[in-house]
Amino acid sequence: MLCAELHPETTAEQIMSMPILRPRRWTTEAVRRLIDERHEKSPRYELVDGELLVTPAPTHRHQRIILRLAMRLQAYLIRHAIGEVFLGPAELKLATGEIYEPDLFVVPAAGGRNPPMSDSLIRPLLVSELLSPGSSRHDRITKRRSFQRNSVPEYWVIDGDAQTFEIWHPIDERPALIDDRLVWTPVSGIEAFELDLREFFASVEDDAPLS
């Protein structure tokens, strides 16, 4: 994953090969034009604090990790009528003038029913990004700070190479680094979502049994 700060007049075809340029504030309108003009679901365009973040198409392993995680989360969320999983490039609207297309986010249910699909701002229960080459600064710093400012209850930064999850909450100055068992309790009084990380990462390797 490559995240870069680009000149707003750069065309979509040129973006993938342009170097990082001098920082310049982007507008919502300019970024939405890029989104409207893209022919596929990639690259992803996000606007955070006036900075354009550009993410090329994910690798097969990247997709496998996110999809497997989404499947496990969705089964848990539906079983308890808690919410629904969405995957990038679905847009997450947290604050006016900012655009997010995270790898994965969870929208709370509305009275045990599917959340409404509207243009209103969303208060997600969870946001998650999977690190790729070049994405660490934006995932761990730029987006993380923005999600904390927007009071996202929990933000997971997944390191597929180290096979770890970094867990962030709004007031955290440092993440909790998890490499064994992840436990998430989005709603008090309901059994937690648990994920054995060693088993999970083993399941996404090539030649692993389908399950």
Secondary structure, 3 states (H helix, E strand, C coil): CCCCCCCCCCCHHHHCCCCCCCCCCCCHHHHHHHHHHCCCCCCEEEEECCEEEEECCCCHHHHHHHHHHHHHHHHHHHHCCCEEEEECCCCECCCCCCEECCCEEEEECECCECCCCCCCCCCCCEEEEECCCCCHHHHHHHHHHHHHHCCCCCEEEEECCCCEEEEECCCCCCCEEECCEEEECCCCCCCCEEEEHHHHHHHCCCCCCCC
